[in-house]
Amino acid sequence: MHRLIRTVASLVFLPVLVLSIPQSSSTATAKKKAARKKPAAVNPKVKAKANDAVAEWLDREPIMENPAALVPFFEQLYRLKHNESASNVHILHYGDSHTAADEWTGLLRYLFQNKFGDGGNGFSHAGRPWNGYRRLDLKSYGSRGWYTDGLMGRHGDGVYGLSGLSLSVRRASEMIQLSTECDRAELYYLKQPDGGKLRVIDNGQTIEDISTDGEVGAGYFPIPVQAGEHLFEVRTLDSHPVRLFGWDTEKTHGVTYETLGINGAQASVIMGIDDAIFADHLAKRNPGLVVLAYGTNEAGNKDLSVEGYRKLYTNVIQKIRRAAPAASILAVGPADRYYRGRKGWMVYQNIDIIVTAQREAALAAGCAFWDMRERMGGKGSMQQWVYAGLAQYDHVHFTGQGYRMLGAALFKEMIGHYQTFETVRNEPDIKAAEETAGGAKK
């Protein structure tokens, strides 16, 4: 196997498991239908050949387009690495179930934090917005009374905040909990007329009772903490309406990699989020990098066109830019995808439209673009990933190992461009040192 596979396999911090991906109702129905016909065992020779093909595809030359768009992000990483900045560098990764699973993003989090320092969790959803929700770097819980707004198939008011999801309740004694290690913490909630009261608890001790009553807007409660392990809890104290967005838990110095995926999501979900609170949250996060990873679910849209999707994707980028003008943006194209037709597994042709539209919109807007399907091996490559045991039988999602290999491939390209940036940035210092040394010799 190639170096990339050996490297990923050695990352024992994430167990190699077949991923149980949280699903929206529509995604779950499609996967159940596909699962009715169990896959035949793959011939060992076919599997070995498929693994060799995947390894070769992942080891090809870099494919990222317009990497110069990442220079502001690289500058933040450089200052962080050389202790020239006291601020953490925040990476926000939006997307669909590929993102929500936190295998792909979990590896990227590990690799960035391993190189530039562990800045903690950053922003995470409140409680458990859906069954199966997880973040690999923390543990989150919630009582059963909470209602999640923003999930696919639900029509809410759009007041979902940074992640596109919010949890609401109108009953006393409902709670959410978060177990993690951090140096500082903050609760994100909605201020609203007649809003209910909350009790904030840390490691069993009541910190403060707060009211969410007020003019509609973003509310924040900084929780005084000492560095170490924490079990945070928020409990409702009355039957007035309460809406929570999430937590921000961080450490002193490093990178946060914040997973903001929603099962079944399309890029259009960003446009459905209320502008005011979304912008307030995004500005507060002050991200160095925003990753947009959509396209898988759009493949089934019958009325899809390059012109229409390019316009939508451009609007999404502009919405991000208005709230976080200093952030670099990386657009990640969708993975290869199949569907099961009468003649067996067939390639989704609409992926061509999505990749073209995303590439054109991203490059025109000054973003970087990474074509995941191309890195996988191109159109039709998903079948080889399935044969290799690196993608699931639905021909849409990957196994945990497959996700981690894609994460390693993306990081490899990003860090390669960062190293080029670092070399160029240091050239004046190198020349000055050489000139000083030459003058001393004279």
C-alpha positions in Angstrom: 0.0 0.0 0.0 1.0 3.5 -0.6 2.4 5.8 2.2 -1.0 7.6 2.5 -2.8 4.4 3.5 -0.1 3.4 6.0 -0.2 6.9 7.5 -3.9 6.9 8.0 -4.0 3.3 9.3 -1.4 4.3 12.0 -3.7 7.0 13.4 -5.1 4.9 16.2 -6.9 7.9 17.8 -9.8 7.0 15.6 -10.9 3.4 15.5 -11.4 1.8 12.1 -15.1 1.2 12.1 -17.8 0.8 9.5 -19.5 4.2 10.0 -23.1 4.4 11.1 -24.1 7.7 9.6 -26.9 9.7 11.0 -29.6 10.1 8.4 -32.5 12.3 7.5 -35.8 10.5 6.8 -35.3 10.7 3.0 -31.7 9.5 3.2 -32.7 6.7 5.5 -35.5 5.5 3.2 -33.1 5.3 0.2 -30.5 3.4 2.2 -33.0 0.9 3.5 -34.1 0.1 -0.1 -30.5 -0.3 -1.2 -29.8 -2.5 1.8 -32.5 -5.0 0.9 -30.2 -6.5 -1.6 -27.1 -7.5 0.3 -23.8 -7.0 -1.4 -22.0 -10.1 -2.7 -18.7 -10.9 -1.2 -15.8 -9.2 -3.1 -13.3 -11.5 -4.6 -9.9 -10.9 -2.8 -8.1 -10.2 -6.1 -10.8 -7.6 -7.0 -10.5 -6.0 -3.6 -6.7 -5.9 -3.7 -6.8 -4.3 -7.2 -9.4 -1.8 -6.0 -7.2 -0.9 -3.0 -4.2 -0.3 -5.3 -6.3 1.9 -7.6 -7.6 4.0 -4.7 -4.0 4.3 -3.3 -2.8 5.5 -6.7 -5.6 8.0 -7.1 -5.0 9.5 -3.6 -1.2 9.8 -4.3 -1.5 11.8 -7.5 -0.3 15.4 -7.8 -2.2 18.2 -6.0 -5.5 19.2 -7.6 -6.5 22.2 -5.5 -7.4 25.2 -7.6 -6.6 28.8 -6.6 -4.8 27.9 -3.4 -3.7 31.5 -3.2 -7.1 32.2 -1.8 -6.0 30.5 1.4 -3.1 32.9 2.1 -5.0 34.9 4.8 -5.7 31.6 6.6 -2.1 30.5 6.2 -1.0 33.8 7.7 -3.1 33.1 10.8 -1.6 29.6 11.0 1.9 31.0 10.7 1.4 33.6 13.4 -0.2 30.9 15.7 2.7 28.5 15.0 5.3 31.2 15.8 3.5 32.6 18.9 2.9 35.9 17.2 -0.8 35.8 17.9 -2.8 35.1 21.1 -6.0 34.2 19.2 -7.0 30.7 18.3 -7.6 30.0 14.6 -11.1 28.8 13.9 -12.1 26.5 11.0 -15.8 26.1 10.3 -16.7 23.2 8.1 -20.3 23.2 6.7 -21.8 20.3 4.8 -24.1 17.3 4.5 -23.9 13.8 6.1 -20.2 13.4 5.0 -19.5 16.3 7.3 -21.9 15.4 10.0 -20.4 11.9 10.5 -17.2 13.6 11.9 -14.9 11.0 10.6 -13.6 13.0 7.7 -13.6 16.2 9.7 -12.4 14.4 12.8 -9.2 13.5 11.1 -8.7 17.0 9.7 -9.2 18.3 13.3 -6.6 16.0 14.7 -4.0 16.8 12.0 -4.4 20.6 12.2 -4.3 20.5 16.0 -1.4 18.1 16.0 0.6 20.6 13.9 -0.6 23.9 15.1 -1.9 23.3 18.6 -5.1 22.1 20.2 -7.5 25.0 20.5 -10.3 22.9 21.9 -13.7 22.1 20.4 -14.8 25.5 19.3 -18.5 25.7 18.5 -20.7 22.5 18.8 -24.4 21.9 18.6 -26.5 22.0 21.7 -27.5 18.7 23.1 -28.3 16.0 20.5 -30.1 17.6 17.6 -30.7 14.2 16.0 -30.4 10.6 17.0 -26.8 9.5 16.3 -25.3 13.0 16.5 -21.7 13.0 17.6 -18.5 14.9 17.7 -15.4 12.7 18.2 -13.8 15.3 20.5 -16.6 15.7 23.0 -19.7 14.1 24.5 -23.1 15.7 24.2 -26.4 14.8 25.8 -30.0 16.1 26.0 -33.4 15.2 27.5 -36.2 14.2 25.2 -38.3 17.3 25.4 -36.2 19.4 23.0 -37.4 20.1 19.4 -34.8 20.5 16.7 -35.4 23.2 14.1 -33.4 23.2 10.9 -33.3 19.5 10.1 -34.2 18.5 6.5 -37.9 18.1 5.9 -38.9 20.5 8.7 -40.2 24.0 8.0 -39.2 26.4 10.8 -38.7 30.2 11.1 -35.0 30.2 10.0 -33.7 31.4 13.4 -31.1 28.6 13.5 -27.9 30.5 14.1 -24.3 29.6 13.2 -24.9 25.9 12.5 -28.3 26.0 10.9 -29.8 24.1 13.8 -31.4 25.2 17.1 -33.1 23.3 20.0 -36.3 24.6 21.5 -38.5 23.8 24.5 -41.4 25.2 26.6 -41.1 23.1 29.7 -39.3 23.1 33.0 -36.6 20.6 34.0 -35.4 19.9 30.4 -31.6 19.8 30.2 -28.7 19.5 27.8 -25.2 18.5 28.9 -21.7 18.8 27.4 -18.7 16.8 28.6 -15.3 18.1 27.5 -11.9 19.6 28.4 -11.5 23.3 28.0 -10.1 26.5 29.4 -13.0 28.8 28.6 -16.7 28.2 27.7 -19.7 30.1 26.4 -23.3 29.3 25.8 -25.1 30.6 22.7 -28.8 31.1 23.1 -31.7 33.2 21.6 -32.9 36.3 23.4 -36.7 36.5 22.8 -39.7 38.3 24.4 -40.9 36.3 27.4 -38.0 33.9 27.1 -37.5 31.4 29.9 -34.9 31.1 32.6 -32.0 28.7 32.6 -29.7 27.3 35.3 -26.1 26.9 34.2 -24.2 24.2 36.0 -20.5 23.1 35.9 -19.3 19.8 37.4 -22.4 19.7 39.6 -22.2 23.3 40.9 -24.7 26.0 40.0 -22.9 28.8 38.2 -25.8 31.2 37.6 -29.5 31.4 36.7 -29.9 33.5 33.6 -33.0 34.9 31.7 -33.4 34.6 28.0 -36.1 37.3 28.0 -35.3 40.3 25.8 -35.5 41.8 22.3 -34.9 39.1 19.7 -31.2 38.6 19.1 -28.2 36.5 19.8 -27.5 35.9 23.4 -24.2 34.8 24.9 -23.3 33.6 28.5 -19.6 33.3 29.2 -19.1 30.5 31.8 -16.3 31.2 34.3 -14.1 28.0 34.3 -10.7 26.7 35.2 -8.7 24.7 32.8 -9.6 21.0 32.9 -12.4 18.5 32.5 -15.9 19.9 32.7 -19.5 18.5 32.7 -21.6 21.5 31.7 -25.4 21.4 32.1 -28.1 23.8 31.2 -31.6 23.2 32.8 -34.8 25.0 32.1 -36.5 26.5 35.2 -40.0 27.4 33.8 -42.4 26.7 31.0 -41.5 29.9 29.0 -39.9 29.4 25.5 -36.2 28.7 25.4 -34.0 28.2 22.3 -30.4 27.1 22.3 -27.9 27.2 19.5 -24.8 25.6 21.0 -21.6 25.8 23.0 -18.2 27.4 22.4 -15.5 25.5 24.4 -11.9 26.3 23.8 -8.3 25.9 25.1 -5.7 28.5 25.3 -3.7 28.2 22.1 -4.3 26.4 18.8 -6.8 25.5 16.1 -10.5 24.6 16.4 -12.1 22.5 13.7 -15.8 23.0 14.0 -18.1 20.4 12.4 -21.4 22.0 11.2 -22.8 19.3 9.0 -26.5 18.4 8.7 -27.8 15.1 7.3 -29.4 15.5 3.9 -28.3 19.1 3.6 -27.9 21.0 0.4 -26.0 24.3 -0.1 -29.4 26.1 -0.1 -29.8 25.5 3.6 -27.4 28.4 4.2 -29.7 30.7 2.4 -32.6 29.6 4.6 -30.9 30.7 7.9 -32.0 34.0 9.3 -29.4 36.6 8.3 -29.1 38.7 11.5 -28.3 36.0 14.1 -26.3 34.0 11.6 -24.1 37.0 10.8 -23.7 37.8 14.5 -22.6 34.3 15.3 -20.2 34.1 12.3 -18.7 37.4 13.1 -18.2 36.3 16.7 -16.4 33.1 15.6 -14.2 35.2 13.3 -13.1 32.1 11.3 -9.8 31.9 9.5 -11.2 29.4 7.1 -14.8 28.4 6.1 -15.1 25.0 4.3 -18.3 24.5 2.2 -18.8 20.8 1.4 -22.2 20.3 -0.4 -23.4 18.7 -3.6 -24.1 15.0 -2.7 -27.8 15.5 -2.1 -28.3 18.0 -4.9 -27.4 15.2 -7.4 -31.0 13.9 -7.3 -32.6 17.3 -8.2 -34.3 16.9 -11.6 -34.3 20.6 -12.5 -30.6 21.1 -11.8 -28.7 23.4 -14.2 -25.2 24.9 -14.2 -26.6 28.4 -14.3 -29.1 28.0 -11.6 -26.8 26.1 -9.2 -23.9 28.5 -9.9 -26.1 31.5 -8.9 -27.2 29.7 -5.7 -23.7 28.8 -4.7 -22.5 32.3 -5.4 -25.2 33.7 -3.1 -24.0 31.2 -0.4 -20.4 32.4 -0.7 -21.6 36.1 -0.6 -23.6 35.4 2.6 -20.5 34.0 4.3 -18.4 36.9 3.0 -20.7 39.5 4.3 -20.5 38.1 7.9 -16.8 37.1 7.8 -15.0 39.2 5.2 -11.5 38.3 6.5 -12.1 34.5 6.2 -10.6 32.3 3.5 -13.2 30.0 1.8 -12.5 26.5 0.5 -15.2 25.0 -1.6 -15.1 21.2 -1.7 -16.9 19.5 -4.5 -19.1 16.4 -4.0 -17.8 12.8 -3.9 -18.7 10.4 -6.7 -22.1 8.9 -6.2 -24.2 6.1 -7.7 -27.9 5.2 -7.6 -29.5 1.8 -8.0 -31.5 1.6 -11.2 -33.1 -1.2 -13.1 -29.8 -2.2 -14.7 -27.9 -2.1 -11.4 -25.7 0.6 -10.0 -25.5 3.7 -12.1 -23.4 6.9 -11.9 -25.3 10.1 -10.9 -24.7 12.3 -14.0 -25.8 15.5 -12.2 -22.5 15.4 -10.2 -21.0 16.9 -13.4 -23.3 19.9 -13.3 -22.6 20.4 -9.5 -18.9 20.3 -9.9 -18.9 22.6 -12.8 -21.1 25.1 -11.1 -19.3 25.0 -7.8 -15.9 25.4 -9.5 -17.0 28.4 -11.6 -18.7 30.1 -8.6 -15.8 29.5 -6.2 -13.1 30.7 -8.6 -15.1 33.7 -9.7 -15.5 34.7 -6.0 -11.9 34.3 -5.1 -12.2 31.0 -3.2 -10.1 27.9 -3.4 -11.7 24.8 -4.9 -10.9 21.1 -4.2 -12.6 18.5 -6.4 -13.2 15.5 -4.1 -14.5 13.3 -6.9 -11.4 13.9 -8.9 -9.2 13.1 -5.9 -11.2 9.9 -5.4 -10.3 8.8 -9.0 -12.9 10.7 -11.1 -16.3 9.9 -12.4 -17.3 6.3 -11.7 -14.6 5.8 -9.1 -17.0 5.1 -6.2 -17.4 1.5 -7.4 -13.7 0.8 -6.7 -14.0 2.4 -3.2 -16.9 0.0 -2.5 -14.8 -3.0 -3.8 -11.9 -1.9 -1.6 -14.1 -1.8 1.5 -13.6 2.0 1.8 -17.2 3.0 0.9 -20.5 1.6 2.0 -22.8 -0.4 -0.2 -25.2 2.5 -0.7 -22.5 3.9 -3.0 -22.9 7.3 -1.4 -21.2 7.2 2.0 -17.7 6.0 3.0 -16.5 3.7 5.8 -14.6 5.3 8.6 -11.3 4.4 7.0 -12.4 5.8 3.7 -13.4 9.1 5.3 -10.1 9.3 7.1 -8.2 8.6 3.8 -10.0 11.5 2.1 -9.2 13.7 5.2 -5.6 12.8 5.0 -5.5 13.6 1.2 -7.1 17.0 1.7 -4.8 17.9 4.6 -1.7 16.8 2.6 -2.6 19.2 -0.1 -3.4 22.1 2.2 -0.3 21.7 4.3 1.8 21.4 1.1 0.5 24.8 0.0 1.0 26.2 3.5 4.6 25.1 3.4 5.1 26.9 0.1 3.6 30.0 1.7 5.8 29.7 4.7 8.9 29.3 2.6 8.0 32.4 0.5 7.1 34.4 3.6 10.5 33.6 5.2 12.6 34.6 2.1 13.2 38.2 3.2 14.5 37.0 6.6 16.7 34.4 4.9 18.2 37.0 2.5 18.7 39.5 5.4 20.6 36.8 7.4 22.7 35.9 4.4 23.6 39.6 3.8 24.5 40.1 7.4 26.7 37.0 7.4 28.4 38.2 4.2 29.1 41.6 5.7 30.6 40.1 8.8 33.0 37.9 6.8 34.3 41.1 5.0 
